[in-house]
């Protein structure tokens, strides 16, 4: 098996596991307990996390908090 096919197989495996994790999480998510506080927290997290950046020492670059997740 060459390297390209191995990379593609690995990427497909990671994607499949990610999809399964999302489906599992949605099935077990307690929708009844979600309220306005959760919505505000989710919106703030999405809006603010992309704006917060950390400068990388000795390199002319920044990395955002959302990049680390």
Order of alpha helices (4+ residues) and beta strands (2+ residues): alpha-alpha-beta-beta-alpha
